[in-house]
């Protein structure tokens, strides 16, 4: 497999094994016109999205031949979730840095702001 994120080495028994070359992957989520976000992966400013996909979608289970793949996958999953949350937070109308009580009050007023015109429209059109 020709992948910049995987290196082959020899274990103590003299058998060839594969390991991840780095865990320093930056994950960025973007909306590119669809409903679901597009996730891109970078290592030292270089995009490695195709390398990540090649590992994940290989016909063999990556955990079966890459020694530290489970640790790598866990790290990627956390970074993906963080990137998606940051993307959706950037579109949120909720004010930042509020206590949970203030967030509840904010949500209630937004709900009122949306429903009052609908209730008025129903009573006016009757």
C-alpha positions in Angstrom: 0.0 0.0 0.0 1.5 3.4 -1.0 0.2 5.8 1.7 2.1 8.6 3.3 0.4 8.0 6.6 1.5 4.3 7.0 5.0 3.1 7.4 6.2 -0.5 7.3 8.6 -1.7 10.0 9.9 -4.9 11.4 8.7 -6.2 14.8 10.8 -8.0 17.4 9.9 -11.4 15.8 11.3 -10.2 12.4 7.8 -9.9 10.9 6.8 -6.9 8.8 4.2 -4.7 10.5 2.5 -1.4 9.6 2.2 1.6 11.8 0.8 5.1 11.5 3.5 7.6 10.7 1.7 10.5 12.5 -1.2 11.4 14.8 -0.8 15.1 14.0 -3.8 15.4 11.8 -5.9 18.6 11.6 -9.6 18.1 10.7 -11.7 20.8 9.1 -15.5 20.6 8.4 -17.0 22.8 5.7 -20.4 23.1 4.0 -20.0 22.9 0.3 -23.6 23.1 -0.9 -25.1 19.9 0.5 -26.8 19.1 3.7 -23.9 17.1 5.2 -20.6 18.8 5.9 -17.5 17.9 4.0 -14.5 16.9 6.2 -11.0 17.5 5.1 -7.8 16.2 6.8 -4.5 18.0 6.9 -1.0 17.1 8.1 1.6 20.0 8.2 -0.6 22.1 5.8 -0.8 19.3 3.3 -4.2 17.7 2.5 -4.2 14.0 3.4 -7.9 13.3 2.9 -7.3 10.8 0.1 -4.8 8.9 2.3 -7.3 8.7 5.2 -10.0 7.5 2.8 -7.7 4.9 1.3 -7.0 3.5 4.7 -10.6 3.5 5.9 -12.1 2.1 2.7 -9.4 -0.5 2.0 -10.9 -4.0 1.4 -9.1 -5.3 4.4 -10.0 -4.1 7.9 -7.3 -1.5 8.7 -7.2 -2.7 12.3 -6.1 -6.1 11.1 -2.9 -5.0 9.6 -2.1 -1.5 11.1 -0.8 -1.9 14.6 -2.0 1.4 16.1 -5.0 2.0 13.9 -7.6 1.9 16.7 -5.8 4.6 18.6 -5.5 6.6 15.4 -9.2 6.1 14.6 -10.3 7.2 18.1 -8.2 10.4 17.7 -9.7 11.1 14.3 -13.3 10.6 15.5 -12.8 13.1 18.4 -11.3 15.7 16.0 -14.1 15.1 13.5 -16.8 15.6 16.1 -15.1 18.8 17.3 -14.8 20.1 13.7 -18.5 19.4 13.0 -19.6 21.0 16.3 -17.5 24.1 15.5 -19.0 24.3 12.1 -22.6 24.1 13.4 -21.8 26.5 16.2 -20.7 29.1 13.7 -24.2 29.0 12.1 -26.1 29.1 15.4 -28.2 32.1 16.3 -27.6 31.3 20.0 -25.4 33.9 21.7 -22.1 32.6 22.9 -20.9 32.4 26.5 -24.3 32.1 28.2 -25.1 30.2 31.3 -27.5 27.3 31.0 -30.3 29.3 32.6 -29.8 32.2 30.2 -29.7 29.7 27.2 -33.1 28.3 28.4 -34.6 31.9 28.6 -33.1 32.7 25.1 -34.6 29.6 23.6 -38.0 30.4 25.1 -38.0 33.9 23.6 -36.9 32.7 20.2 -39.7 30.2 20.4 -42.2 33.0 21.2 -40.8 35.2 18.5 -41.5 32.4 16.0 -44.9 31.2 17.2 -46.6 34.6 18.0 -46.9 35.6 14.3 -48.3 32.1 13.5 -50.9 32.3 16.3 -51.9 35.9 15.2 -52.2 34.8 11.6 -54.5 31.9 12.6 -56.8 34.2 14.7 -56.8 37.0 12.0 -57.7 34.6 9.2 -60.6 33.0 11.1 
